[in-house]
Amino acid sequence: CLFVCLFVCLFLLLSVSAGAQQTFGSASQLDISTCPITFYGKTYRRVYVNFTSENFVVCFGGFFSPNGADDCLLATPPDSQHAKLELFRRIPILETLIHNSLPSIRTSMDCFAGFSLQHSGQPTSLALVSFGRRSALYLYTTVVDVLVSGTRVETVKVTNTPGNKQIRGYLDTSGCFYSGVVYEPGRQVNSPETCLFLNCSEDVGLQVSACGPLERCQGNGRCVTCSVVGPAVLDVHGQLNFVEDRCSYALLSAPDLQIVAMFQERRRKDVSFLDGLILQMGRSDVHINLDPGGRVRLNNLTMVLNSSAQTVYGVEMSKDQTGVTVQVSHSNLTATAFFNGDSVQLHLAGPAVPSVGGLCGNASVSLGELRLPEFSSTSCETRYSDTVDTSINCTRMSERCDLLKGALFSSCTTDPEPYITACMDVLCKYPDLDGLRCQFLEVYARACSQSNGAALQGWRSKAECSPPVAICQDRTCGPNEFCSETRPGGQTRCLCRALFASKYLGRTTLGGPAVCRQNSASLTLVGCLLEDRGINYTQLHLNDAACRGQMDEQTHMLTFSFNSSSTCGAQVLTNSSHVIYKNTIRGQNGSSDTHHGPFHVDFSCAQTRPGVQTVAFSVRGRWRRSSSFGQNSFCSPESVLLPLQHCGPARHIWILELHSDPEGNRGRHGDGLLGGSVHAPVEAPPTGVSLFPFRCASPADHTVQVERNGQSASSIFSFKMFGFSESSGDVFLHCRLQLCFRQKSCSPVSPTHKRLPSAHH
């Protein structure tokens, strides 16, 4: 009788205490902010209701999905798709009923949200009752399945049959939910074997410390994550591997996602370093490159990033002074990579993380099986040796690495031994440069912070490490370079990679050989080798100070060149077999612009001196004479005996040598004196230019130079080729050869002086 009276009083009170009423007949989003409900540790201010063929559904995080992961209540379906929600203030009678039925709840009732509907012709109700941080489910003649994060954790049945007379049911919906298990308020779990510490606090809710999806518990309360620093890979199983070549490897392989790690050498040929990452999405046409210097490329297009996250193709990217963070979500799986140009740390999160492959996840697979040829060069597997660096003090470096197991990191639960081994292996054969002295400490500290949930404090100043800043942020180097400090704590610049530099240092050169083409010559110097010698490339030039090198912004190669149109002060030299065009790369005005004295690099292109062409003709008297001439053209080192018309106007230097040979006895009886001109085709009206109007070079054409004329049986001269504007393009060289006896001087004289008598013509 007492309970009957209580129920009657309760319904009378409900009828006068009801707040705002919301009626609905389809999927609706309803506001309960005046009576927020804490459901298994999460507080909600709105609910999502809808009707299915099997249930009346109330969810908290969004509308119901059969395969979703929301918190929901699935009740018996009503007779029709019609229901209402009412919000009530505290009702002492209902509070007493719940306290009596659920002894675990002792706090005072705040309010409750009640749903009313009809089932089998009878009124039914479902109410969510708030007791502050705790809550209860109240049912009247219905059946409810309780889902937390998509997992059914409880079923409450109120059958109200004549046999059991059950008309009401109660369920404590307080507590915490973790990994498929509901924990009562006040429950604590501490398991070193699984690295799980859990506290279901009545005041602050769930507190959990556990290994992440890309971490593994070592059975002693310590978790390990996946980190790559230098050549060292510390996988999730706590195992340490070293990459000893310059190939690319699958670092992480999961459904719809692959992360590729690329390795390259730096100062030494026998030590490789992490040099970049590639993220491959499920779509084969989407690639994201994380390059040194903080550059991020989406399908080769450079992204502009800052600390505010940007999302492109489902990839969230951000960048600050410490490095780049990329987060990718696919099928309830979230992968996060942090890359600072020298190291990377990976994490996976999701309700059902599958086993992952790659260097980070699969300890049973060899390095060779994870190598990716499509991202590697053909010779990347070749291993090189290098000379021992006698300046390295391995004992001192070991002491440095041992800081990881000292007092500075005593609060860290992550096993330091793999990090110490990796640190010593690198620093005992690689110089204490490139930020390595703090790099291993920084990676370990970051792993500790992620495992413990709190950053380690104070260790940097005691270890003499600066705050975590990517030292080469926004500095882009060429494919054969890497960016680093010139000295510890010094300025950064691009340095040559060891294998690339060895090709030049072995020959004691700063660049490649001269490249000789049809009408040009060039020499390319290596920008990073010039910087190694302290040479400012902007101060270098050819013999002509106006001719400076062109720096390729992508490769950082510096090229000097000259050609027949712009000789840049090149010298033209001859010997018995070749014509040589020589130029010099030098410092401005020949002054010293380096710490190593004046810069001076000669380069030249040689062309085979041409054969001799002979033309026989008769002269007055009893002798028969023949004249021969040779030609050379800077425009054609492959075939120097070309007709004049093959070279364009005013472009090419021609050098000719003419001989007079009396009966094959050159120079015994007479000398030759040359005069000459250039004409358009002979069948057209004569158009010409006289090169030697008085057997001397024409003063009107400064390109005509006479090396020898009248002093022996041969004459040598040169001039720059040209054409006639109104001709067919053919140009003919006409030479007039004057012979004279050796006893008479044939040297030409100025027309202002008396001309000597000539011999036979």
Secondary structure by P-SEA (a helix, b strand, c coil): caaaaaaaaaaaaaaaaccbbbbbcccccccccccccccccccccbbbbbccccccccccccccccccccccccccccccccbbbbbbcccaaaaaaaaaaccccccccccbbbbbbbccccccbbbbbbccccbbbbbccbbbbbbcccccccccccccccccccccccccccbbbcccccccccbbbbbccccbbbbbccccccccccccccbbbccccbbbbbbbccccccccccbbbbbcccccccccccccbbbbbbbbbccccccccccbbbbbcccccbbbbbcccbbbbccccccccccbbbbcccbbbbbcccbbbbbbbcccbbbbbbbcccbbbbbbbccccccccccccccccccccccccccccccccbbbbbcccccccaaaaaaaaacccccccccccccaaaaaaaaaaacccccccccccaaaaaaaaaaaaaaaccccccccccccccccccccccccccccbbbbbcccccbbbbbbcaaaaaaacccccccccccccccccbbbbbaaaaaaacccccccccccccbbbbbcccccbbbbbcccccccbbbbbbcccbbbbbbbbccccccccccccbbbbbbbcccccbbbbbbbbcccccbbbbbbbbbbbccccccccccccccccccbbbbbbbbbbccccccccbbbbbbccccccccccbbbbbcccccccccccccccccccccccbbbbbbbbbbbcccccbbbbbbbbbbbccccccccccccccccccccc
